[in-house]
């Protein structure tokens, strides 16, 4: 038996081994030689400590206490491990002599989960009990209570084994030998797990299978495993949303998705979305997965969009961002302060696609951005969002000193199809301009009136169409052509009569425009 004076050192070594097991369990799939090696080393170290009897030690914020002696306060890895236990509300641990590799692996996997996920699933102790691990106990020193609970679990295992199919008689880990699986065999193993999750499992068996699936997914973040990873995410997403599943199963699937929402996995999904060989169905599946993670993926997608050159990839990234809801507005608004104009423009475009009024206060200041391309995009975004607030802003821009912004504002007012803009547009159209100096502006006002198609507009457009001028005739005829084209949107007898008259106009462009506008009206 080891001398009592060596126990703190032995515990320090055992805790280091546990830290390495946690890291390996996060990276390697079950049965992987590297994981098995860490487990063998770990169990050998721990069994020296527990062979004489139960081992009890306490947890502090950055170290452990064994027999009043601090353990691992200055050692690498151990302070982080102590913090992991402490943050998961563990104050004392009791480890029993029947500790095995399977139990160490279960503890390692449980500790790798985020604290909020652990709490949602009932705490660390409940997680270990669900996995049928009875050699490790947290915050419990009453041996009578522990032994009673251990017997209940043993009885439940025996009963389940009687009812279960033979395929579930295998242990969590192989007990001997090393993995000789080829990549195709490992892929078959992941496929088998996915098939198992679609069968009629008990909630407890489903939870165990999902825990096996998580490290497998991490192992297959490769080109060859891409489709299987996407399929696994889609399956978990379906299970956590399906009302046909039990609450326990939905929670298991949801917690697994939260646990998988790590940087490298989310980056893998974003990269997958950008691949040209992805089918539309696969793209839609990935978009659905990324939408599930909501605001946590917006930043990485925006960062990818800022460096992505390919048109296909940019469209896919923009698509998933555009489907975000109003909760994404504050996240995207942060990018409006970026020094790179194209990053700001991207964020403005996405805010316009989301079409939520809460974005308007963020967009209005950008109308005066030092890069005119940003200002133009902000005008288009306001038009897509629409509503009284956006209308008021665009009406102000329509009187801006910058002619380019002014013209874009006119077109945006038409795109909004907002009748409240009609009085302003008519005012622009009817403002005296004998030399037709503001030709383009008046033409834009006419186009906007045609897009809005308010009943208040067509009499004024007919007036423009019928009015002929000798002075600056060619320029004024351009207005008449624009009015003829805009009247195609008004199905009214007076409009049709005016267009029929115009088909005989001495201005050939006006006559052609009238003929074209009559075609849809006569069909209607």
RADA-V443440 format. One line per field, one symbol per residue. ss: DSSP state (H for helix, E for strand, - for the rest). phi: phi as a letter, one per 20 degrees, with the letter a starting at -180 (. if undefined). burial: I if it has 24 or more other ideal C-beta (glycine too) atoms within 12 Angstrom, else O. A space follows every 10 residues. Layout:
# RADA-V443440
ss->???
phi->???
burial->???
This chain:
# RADA-V443440
ss->---HHHHHHH HHHHHHHHHH HHHHHHH--- --HHHHHHHH HHHHHHHHHH ----EEEEE- ---EEE--EE E------HHH HHHHHHH--- -EEEE----- HHHHHHHHHH H---HHHHHH ---HHHHHHH -----EEE-- --HHHHHHHH HHHHHHHHHH HHH--HHHH- ---------- --HHHHHHHH HHHHHHH--- --HHHHHHHH HHHHHHHHH- -----HHHHH HHHHHHHHHH H-----HHHH HHHHHHHHHH --HHHHHHHH HHH------H HHHHHHHHHH HH--HHHHHH HHHHHHH--- HHHHHHHHHH HH---HHHHH HHHHHHH--- HHHHHHHHHH HHHH--HHHH HHHHHHHH-- -HHHHHHHHH HHHHH--HHH HHHHHHH--- --HHHHHHHH HHHHHH--HH HHHHHHHHHH --------HH HHHHHHHHHH HH-----HHH HHHHHH---- --HHHHHHHH HHHHHHHHH- --HHHHHHHH HH-----HHH HHHHHHHHHH HHH-
phi->.ffgfefgff fgffffffff fgffffddfg nfgfffffff fffffffffe gfqgdcbddd fcadcclmdf cmfdefmfgf fffffffdme dbccddfegc ggffffffff ffffgfffff eoofffffff emedeccdlc dfffffffff ffffffffff ffeefffeef ffcfebncfc fegfffffff fffffffeee efffffffff fffgfffffd ecffegffff ffffffffff dfffefffff fffffffffe fegfffffff fffeffefff ffffffgfff fgelffdfff ffffffdfdf ffffffffff ffefegffgf ffffffdffe fffffgffgf ffffmdgfeg ffegfffdgf dfffffffff fffffmngff ffffffffdf fffffffffg fffffflegf eggffffffe fgbgelfegf ffffffffff fflfffefgf fffffeedce elffffffff ffffffffed ecgfffffff gffdffeggf ffffffffgf ffff
burial->OOOOOOIIII IIIIIIIIII IIIIIIIIII IIOIIIOIII IIIOIIIIII OOOIIIIIIO OOIIIIOOOI IIOOIOIIIO IIOIIIOIOI IIIIIIOOII IIIIIIIIII IIIOIOIIOO IOOIIIIIII IIIIIIIIOI OOOOOIOOOI OOIOOOIOOO OOOOOOOOOO OIIIOOOOOO OOOOOIIOII IOIIOIIOOO IOOIIIIIII IIIIIIIIII IOOOIIIIII IIIIIIIIII OOOOIOOIII IIIIIIIIII IIOOIIOIII IIIIIOOIOO OIIOIIIIII IIIIIIIIII IIOIIOOIOO OOIIOIIIII IIIIOOOIIO IIIOIIOIOO IIIIIIIIII IIIIIIIOII OIIIOIIOIO OOIIIIIIII IIIIIIOOOI IOIIIOIIOI OOOOIIIIII IIIIIIOIOO IIOIIIOIII OOOOOIOIII IIIIIIIIII IIIIOOIIII IIOIIIIOOO OOOOIIIIII IIIIIIIIII OOOOIIOIIO OIIOIOIOII IOIIIOIIOO IOOO
